[in-house]
Amino acid sequence: MTEEGARAWLADRLSVPRGTMDRIERFVALLMAEATQQNLISASTLPSIWTRHIVDSAQLILCAKRPEGRWLDLGSGAGLPGIIIALLTDAPVVMVESRRRRVDFLRAVAEEVGLRNTDIRLARLETLDSFPADTITARAFAPLPKLLELAHRFSTKKTLWVLPKGRNAEAELADVAGTWQMMFHVERSVTDDEAKIIVAQDVRRRR
C-alpha cells in the first residue's frame, strides 16, 4: 500500500469526510514534528506514516463489534491507535500512558485537533481503577501473556479485544493457551499480508 493508497483506503473503506482528513493531516504533522524530540515512532517509518501508522490504526475500527462503545487504548504513546480511533468515531476513548512527555503530547494533540471524546490518563495500568471497556486495544504495549494479566480486570464477557500483533500473533496465542481461554479469530492486516490482528472475546483464566 502506497501513501496515496492509504489516504484512498480511508476515504473508500471508512468514508472519512474531508474535514476529518484535514484533522488527521494535522495530527500527522504534529506527530512527525514531535518524533524529532522524543522516540514516538521509528524514524524509518516516517516516509510511510500513513500506511504504517494511520491506516494500520484505523483498520482496527472495522474489527470492533461496537465501535461506538468505550475504547481502552493501552500504552497510547504516539496516539496510535487512540487518537485515530477518536478522530474517526464519536466513541469515548480512554488512553493510558505512563510517560509524562507522551501524555503532554497526546493532550496537546487532542486540544489542537479539537477532540472532546478522549480521556488521557497519566498512569501505569496497574494503578488505574477498574472500569468496563467495550473494546480493548494495544499497539506495541506488551506481549499477550502480560497484556491479558494486566488488562483483564477492564473486560467483561462482551468486551472485544482488538490487538495488532504483527507477525507474532500465532506465537503469542500459543503462549497463553495453557492459562487463558477465549473465543478468537485472527485477521490479516491490510497494511502487511504477514501481520495479524487478534480479535478475541469472552477472555477468561483457565481453571
ZATI-78549 format. One line per field, with one value per residue: residue number from 1; x negated, y negated, z negated of N, C-alpha, C in turn. Coordinates in steps of 0.02 Angstrom, whole numbers, always signed. Each point is the difference from the previous one (the first is absolute). Example, Ala and Ser with C-alpha at 12.3 -4.5 7.8 and 13.67 -1.06 7.14 Angstrom:
% residues 2
num	c(1	2)
n.x	c(-660	+18)
n.y	c(+284	-53)
n.z	c(-390	+36)
ca.x	c(+45	-42)
ca.y	c(-59	-59)
ca.z	c(+0	-3)
c.x	c(-45	+39)
c.y	c(-60	-55)
c.z	c(+0	-37)
END
This chain:
% residues 207
num	c(1	2	3	4	5	6	7	8	9	10	11	12	13	14	15	16	17	18	19	20	21	22	23	24	25	26	27	28	29	30	31	32	33	34	35	36	37	38	39	40	41	42	43	44	45	46	47	48	49	50	51	52	53	54	55	56	57	58	59	60	61	62	63	64	65	66	67	68	69	70	71	72	73	74	75	76	77	78	79	80	81	82	83	84	85	86	87	88	89	90	91	92	93	94	95	96	97	98	99	100	101	102	103	104	105	106	107	108	109	110	111	112	113	114	115	116	117	118	119	120	121	122	123	124	125	126	127	128	129	130	131	132	133	134	135	136	137	138	139	140	141	142	143	144	145	146	147	148	149	150	151	152	153	154	155	156	157	158	159	160	161	162	163	164	165	166	167	168	169	170	171	172	173	174	175	176	177	178	179	180	181	182	183	184	185	186	187	188	189	190	191	192	193	194	195	196	197	198	199	200	201	202	203	204	205	206	207)
n.x	c(-42	+12	-34	+1	-21	-40	-11	-8	-35	-24	-5	-27	-41	-20	+5	-65	+37	+3	+48	+20	-5	+26	+42	+8	+5	+38	+33	+0	+16	+44	+21	-5	+28	+45	+3	-14	+48	+42	-18	+44	-29	-13	-59	-14	+50	-36	-39	+18	+4	+26	-44	-60	+27	+18	-9	-61	+11	+16	-36	-23	+24	-24	-46	+19	+32	-26	-17	+66	-16	-12	-51	-41	-42	-38	-39	+41	-52	-3	+49	-35	+62	-9	-46	-23	+10	-27	-45	+0	+9	+62	-32	+15	-58	-12	-48	-37	-38	-56	-17	-21	-59	+14	+17	-52	-33	+26	-9	-60	-8	+27	-37	-55	+19	+12	-37	+63	-20	-53	-25	-48	-20	-32	-14	-25	+11	-52	-8	+25	+51	+29	+14	+63	-37	+27	-54	-45	-45	-51	-41	-38	+48	+17	-40	+34	-45	-45	+18	+14	-57	-25	+29	-5	-20	-19	+2	+52	+51	+29	-49	-14	-47	-25	-42	-26	-19	+4	-61	+13	+54	-15	-62	+27	+42	-51	-28	+63	-11	-51	+2	+17	+66	+18	+48	-33	-18	-34	-5	-2	-56	+33	-44	+9	-7	-59	+28	+13	+66	-12	+56	+7	+39	+35	-46	-21	-18	-45	+44)
n.y	c(+60	-44	-56	-8	+64	-18	-58	+33	+42	-52	-30	+54	+24	-59	-18	-11	-47	-49	-22	+63	+6	-60	+24	+53	-40	-36	+55	+19	-62	+1	+59	-20	-57	+32	+38	-63	-5	+49	+59	-33	-7	+57	-30	+65	-11	-54	+25	+49	-59	-16	+38	-11	-61	-40	+30	+14	-61	-34	+49	-17	-57	+26	+13	-60	+37	-37	-24	-6	+59	+7	-33	+49	-50	+54	-37	-53	-19	+17	+31	+56	+21	-17	-42	+48	+44	-45	-7	+66	-4	+6	+58	+10	-30	+49	-46	+54	-44	+32	-22	-46	+3	+64	+0	-39	+42	+54	-32	-17	+62	+27	-45	+15	+63	-26	+47	+22	+53	-35	+51	-44	+60	-39	+62	+41	+45	+25	-65	+14	-38	+57	+10	+12	+31	-32	-38	+49	-48	+22	-47	+55	+26	+62	+53	+43	+42	-48	-11	+65	+14	-51	+18	+62	-35	-23	+66	+7	+40	-60	-16	-39	+46	-57	+50	-53	+57	-36	+24	-23	-12	+46	-25	-62	+20	+30	-58	-16	+47	+6	-66	-13	-9	+4	-37	+23	-49	+12	-66	-3	-32	-56	-13	+63	+37	-11	-60	+14	+1	+7	+32	-17	+47	-16	-46	+61	-3	+44	+46)
n.z	c(+0	+48	-9	+65	+6	-49	+29	+56	-35	-32	+59	+27	-46	-21	+64	-8	-29	+44	-40	-4	+66	+0	-46	+40	+53	-39	-18	+64	+14	-49	+23	+62	-20	-37	+54	+15	-47	+15	-24	+37	+59	+30	+2	+4	-44	-10	+48	-41	-30	+58	+31	-25	-4	+50	+58	-21	-23	+54	+27	-60	+24	+57	-47	-21	-46	-50	+60	-13	-27	-65	+26	-13	+8	-1	-39	-6	-37	+63	-34	+4	+2	-64	+22	+39	-49	-40	+49	+5	-65	-25	+1	-65	-1	-42	-4	-9	-30	-13	+60	-43	+31	+1	-64	-13	+40	-30	-58	+21	+23	-55	-30	+34	-2	-60	-31	-7	+35	-23	-34	-5	-20	-44	+16	-45	+45	-34	+6	+59	-22	-16	+63	+20	+44	+51	+12	-3	+8	+32	+14	+1	-37	+12	-11	+37	-25	+7	+63	+8	-29	+34	+57	-21	-52	+59	+3	+40	-7	+6	-41	+51	+6	+21	+13	+29	+27	+55	+3	-62	+35	+44	-2	-1	+46	+27	-13	+19	+44	-41	+3	+64	-3	+63	+24	+52	+40	+54	+2	+65	-14	+11	-48	-20	+55	-27	-8	-64	-4	-64	+13	-63	-26	-54	-15	-17	-65	+18	-17)
ca.x	c(+42	-38	+27	+61	+48	+23	+50	+58	+31	+40	+60	+42	+22	+29	+38	-24	+14	-57	-17	-37	-65	-40	-21	-51	-60	-29	-30	-61	-51	-21	-37	-65	-41	-17	-45	-69	-15	+1	+4	+70	+3	-65	-16	+3	+70	+27	+21	+61	+39	+72	+10	-26	+28	+68	+45	-11	+42	+70	+31	+26	+70	+39	+1	+38	+72	+35	-50	+25	-7	-61	-64	-57	-62	-54	-65	+20	-61	+5	+70	+15	+54	+50	+19	+33	+67	+40	+14	+43	+63	+22	-5	-46	-63	-44	-69	-41	-71	-36	-54	+30	-11	+46	+66	+3	+10	+68	+48	-9	+32	+73	+20	-13	+46	+68	+32	+36	+19	-58	-15	-71	-21	-70	+1	-14	+64	+9	+24	+63	+62	+33	+64	+12	-12	+32	-54	-68	-50	-69	-46	-68	+3	-30	+18	+68	+8	-1	+55	+61	-7	+9	+60	+60	+50	+39	+41	+58	+9	+14	-55	-38	-71	-23	-71	-48	-57	-52	-12	-8	+66	+9	-45	+25	+59	-25	-28	+52	+49	+6	+22	+58	+43	+35	+24	-42	-22	-58	+10	-61	-5	+5	-62	-56	+30	-26	+18	+65	+37	+39	+66	+21	+56	+11	-67	+4	-54	+16	+3)
ca.y	c(-60	-62	-53	-23	+54	-1	-53	+23	+53	-33	-28	+52	+51	-30	-60	-56	-63	-45	-34	+47	+11	-59	+8	+53	-31	-41	+47	+27	-53	-5	+61	-1	-51	+23	+58	-24	-19	+60	+60	+21	+52	+11	-48	+34	+6	-66	-9	+39	-10	+11	+72	+37	-21	-26	+53	+57	-13	-9	+64	+34	-18	+49	+62	-8	+13	-60	-54	-61	+9	-27	+33	-7	+7	+9	-23	-39	-26	-49	-10	+52	-24	-39	-63	+16	+25	-57	-43	+33	+20	-43	+41	-22	+37	-8	+15	+8	-7	-11	-49	-67	-36	+27	-24	-71	-2	+22	-52	-56	+21	-1	-70	-30	+25	-9	+61	-5	+68	+35	-4	+19	+13	+9	+52	+69	+35	+34	-46	-30	+31	+40	-18	+44	-27	+38	+24	-12	+7	-17	+6	+0	-13	+56	+66	+20	+24	-56	-44	+28	-3	-68	-34	+42	-28	-51	+33	+41	+55	-29	-42	+24	-17	-9	-6	+9	+37	+10	+68	+43	+15	+71	+19	-27	+40	+64	-14	-7	+54	+40	-40	-40	+24	-55	+7	-47	+13	-40	-38	-21	-72	-26	-35	+48	+66	+46	-25	+25	-33	+47	-26	+49	-17	+48	+20	+24	+44	+72	+25)
ca.z	c(+0	+3	-43	+33	-9	-70	-4	+38	-41	-52	+32	+30	-48	-60	+21	-40	+34	+10	-62	-44	+31	-18	-69	-1	+28	-53	-48	+31	-3	-71	-17	+33	-34	-68	+7	-1	-69	-42	+41	+4	+51	+31	+53	+65	+23	+14	+70	+13	-61	+12	+4	-57	-64	+2	+22	-44	-59	+20	+17	-60	-7	+37	-38	-62	+6	-24	+4	-32	-72	-30	+16	-45	+39	-48	+24	+59	+30	+55	+18	+49	+42	-37	+31	+63	-16	-24	+58	+50	-31	-55	-60	-52	+4	-57	+19	-60	+16	-63	+8	-1	+62	+49	-19	+19	+72	+16	-20	+46	+63	-9	-1	+66	+52	-24	-24	-63	-21	-26	-71	+2	-69	-15	-52	+17	+2	-63	-52	+22	-25	+52	+30	+57	+68	+55	+43	-26	+52	-21	+56	-27	-72	-37	+27	-19	-69	-47	+16	-29	-73	-24	+23	-4	-46	+35	+50	-18	+48	+65	+23	+57	+0	+70	-16	+55	-26	+51	+24	-58	-27	-15	-54	-63	-17	-27	-66	-51	+8	-61	-57	+17	+53	+33	+69	+38	+68	+19	+62	+35	+5	+69	+16	+4	+5	-51	-67	-21	-54	-41	-20	-50	-45	-55	-22	-69	-24	-5	-69)
c.x	c(-44	+32	+65	+55	+29	+54	+65	+37	+44	+65	+48	+29	+34	+39	-19	+12	-61	-21	-40	-68	-47	-27	-53	-66	-35	-34	-66	-57	-27	-42	-70	-46	-23	-48	-73	-22	+1	+16	+71	+10	-69	-11	+6	+71	+30	+21	+63	+49	+75	+15	-16	+35	+74	+50	-8	+41	+74	+35	+29	+73	+45	+6	+47	+74	+40	-49	+23	-7	-67	-61	-49	-63	-58	-67	+6	-57	+9	+71	+23	+16	+48	+23	+38	+71	+45	+17	+52	+67	+20	-8	-45	-62	-43	-70	-43	-74	-37	-54	+28	-9	+49	+72	+8	+11	+71	+52	-5	+33	+76	+27	-5	+51	+73	+36	+32	+20	-59	-7	-71	-27	-75	-4	-29	+66	+15	+32	+69	+59	+34	+65	+11	-11	+37	-52	-66	-48	-68	-46	-70	-2	-36	+17	+68	+7	+2	+60	+65	-2	+15	+69	+65	+54	+42	+49	+60	+5	+9	-56	-37	-71	-22	-74	-45	-65	-53	-6	-6	+67	+7	-45	+25	+64	-21	-26	+53	+50	+11	+30	+63	+41	+42	+30	-39	-5	-57	+14	-68	+1	+4	-66	-60	+31	-23	+16	+71	+29	+40	+64	+31	+57	+7	-67	+3	-62	+24	-1	-38)
c.y	c(-63	-51	-29	+52	+2	-54	+22	+54	-31	-28	+54	+47	-30	-63	-61	-65	-46	-35	+43	+15	-58	+6	+55	-27	-43	+44	+28	-52	-8	+60	+0	-51	+25	+59	-20	-17	+60	+60	+28	+57	+6	-50	+32	+5	-68	-8	+39	-6	+14	+75	+34	-18	-22	+54	+62	-7	-1	+66	+36	-15	+51	+66	-3	+12	-61	-59	-64	+4	-26	+43	-12	+15	+0	-21	-43	-36	-55	-15	+50	+65	-50	-64	+13	+25	-58	-47	+30	+24	-53	+36	-33	+45	-17	+23	+0	-1	-19	-53	-70	-37	+23	-22	-74	-8	+19	-53	-60	+15	-4	-71	-31	+22	+1	+63	-12	+68	+41	-12	+28	+4	+8	+50	+65	+38	+34	-44	-29	+37	+37	-32	+46	-35	+43	+31	-18	+9	-21	+13	-6	-17	+54	+65	+21	+26	-57	-46	+26	-4	-70	-29	+39	-31	-56	+32	+36	+56	-28	-44	+32	-26	-3	-18	+12	+31	+15	+72	+50	+26	+73	+22	-26	+35	+66	-10	-4	+58	+41	-37	-41	+37	-57	+23	-49	+21	-48	-32	-17	-76	-22	-34	+47	+70	+48	-21	+20	-41	+54	-35	+52	-26	+55	+29	+17	+40	+72	+21	+65)
c.z	c(+0	-47	+31	-6	-70	-9	+36	-39	-54	+29	+23	-53	-61	+14	-41	+38	+2	-64	-48	+29	-16	-71	-7	+28	-53	-53	+27	-4	-71	-20	+30	-33	-68	+3	+2	-71	-48	+45	+1	+49	+32	+57	+69	+28	+19	+74	+18	-58	+11	+3	-66	-66	+3	+21	-45	-64	+19	+14	-60	-11	+35	-36	-60	+13	-20	+1	-33	-76	-25	+17	-57	+41	-48	+29	+61	+35	+50	+20	+52	-37	-33	+33	+65	-11	-22	+57	+47	-28	-51	-67	-52	+1	-61	+21	-63	+21	-64	+5	+10	+66	+54	-15	+18	+75	+19	-17	+46	+68	-6	+1	+70	+52	-23	-21	-68	-27	-25	-75	-7	-71	-5	-58	+28	-5	-67	-53	+17	-29	+58	+25	+60	+66	+50	+46	-33	+58	-28	+60	-28	-74	-40	+35	-29	-71	-51	+11	-32	-76	-27	+15	-9	-45	+31	+50	-32	+52	+70	+28	+58	-5	+73	-4	+61	-26	+53	+22	-57	-28	-20	-58	-67	-22	-31	-72	-54	+1	-63	-59	+13	+52	+26	+65	+42	+73	+15	+68	+31	+5	+73	+21	+8	+0	-53	-71	-16	-58	-37	-21	-47	-43	-52	-23	-75	-17	+1	-73	-6)
END
